[in-house]
Amino acid sequence: MDSAQALERRLKRELALCEVTELGFVLLAQVIRQEPDALTPSEAAHKLHLPRPAISTILGRLEVSGLIRRERSSDDRRSLSIRMTEKGRRVFEGAIAQCLQMVNTLMSHVDSRELSQLDDTCSRLRQHFLENKN
């Protein structure tokens, strides 16, 4: 488990260099995934399995940083939609590039046989999780 925790810490550090938190990054990914449609805060809370107040806090930070904008619906003034800004898109793409570079650097220390074993093990674990969702 130490390896997984070390990798998680390293990824969080890489995201911090891009000035985005782990949850902020995941929320930005959801906004992009939803495009061209807008994402609502309720949908974000549901997809990320987080309470609405936590989503509101993350959205507030992303908005203050200029990474997203919240827009009121013209049909229903109570309804908000979340849209990515150009700055948000640049930060998200930079964070992906930074994290991929870090993973590639780590994986350069693993030979092809070990990589094949790792791939097989991860595939078996994924299959197990899919078959046993409880």
N, C-alpha and C positions, 0 to 999 in steps of 0.2 A: 504494500500500500504506500510505502514511502516514495516509490517512483511516481505513482499517480499524483500524490500530493506535491511532489517537487515539480512535476510538469504543470499542474494547476497553478502553482505559485509563479512559475516562469511565464505562463501565458498571461496571467493577471498583470505581471510586471511589464510585459510587452504591450498590453492594452493601455496601461497607464502611460507609457511613453507616447502613445497616440492620443492621450487625454480623454480616454473613455473607460468606464468601468465595465466589468464583465456583464452585469445586467443591462447596462446601457448599450453595449455591443449587441447583446442578444435581442434587445428591443429594436434596435436599428435593423437587424437582420429580418425581424418580423415585418417591419414597415416595408422593406424592400420586397420581401416575399409576397406581400399583399398587392403590390403595384400591378396594374395601374389603379386599382381601387385603393381607397384610403382605409386605414386601420382605425378602429375606435378604441378608446381606453378599455371598454368592457371586453372587446375581443382580445386585446393584448393581455389583460389579466387572465382570461380563460386559457389562452395559448401558452402562457408562461407559468400557469399554475401559481399565480401570485394574487394577493388581495388587492382590491382597487386602490386603497391608500398607498400601497407600495408602488404601484404603477404610476400614480399621480406624482409621487416624489421623484421617481426616475424621469418621468416626462418633464417635470419642472427643471431638473438639472440639464437635460438634453436641450430644452428650449432656451434656457439661459445661455448655454454654450453655443447656441445658434445651429444646432445639428438637426432639429426638427421644428416644425411649427404646428400649432394646434389651430384648427379652423372650426368656426361654428357652422352648422348646417343651415342653409337658407330655408329649408323646409321645416326644420324643428330646431329652434334656437337653443334647446337644452342639449342637443346632440353635438358632440365634438368629433372631428376626424384628425388623424395624425398624418402629416406629410413630411417627407425627407427634404431638407434643404440641400443646396449644392455643396455647402460646407460639410453637411452631414454625410453626403455621398463620398466626398473626398476623404474624410476621416475614416469612414467605414472601409473603403477600399485600401487605404493606407494601413489600417489595423490588420486587415486580412493579409496583405503583403508582408507585414512585419511578423505576424504569427507563422505564416507559411515558411518564411526564411528561417525562423528559429527552429521549427520542426524539421526542416530539411537539414539544417546544421546538426541537430541531434541525431537524425537518422543516418547521417553520413558515417557515424561510428558503428553502424550495424551492417554486417555483411549480408549478402543476398540469401544465404541459407537461413540465417537468423531472422531476416525480414520475412521469408516465406513461412517460417514457423510462427512468427508473430501474427501474420495475416491469417493463417489457419486457426490459431487460437482465438483471435478476435472474431472471426466468422462463426466459430462454434458458440462462443459466448453470445453473440448477437442472435443467433438462431434460438438458443436457449431462452433468451429474454423475450423473443417474439412468441415463442410457444407457451411461455409461462408468464403472462402479463400480470398475474396476481401478485 
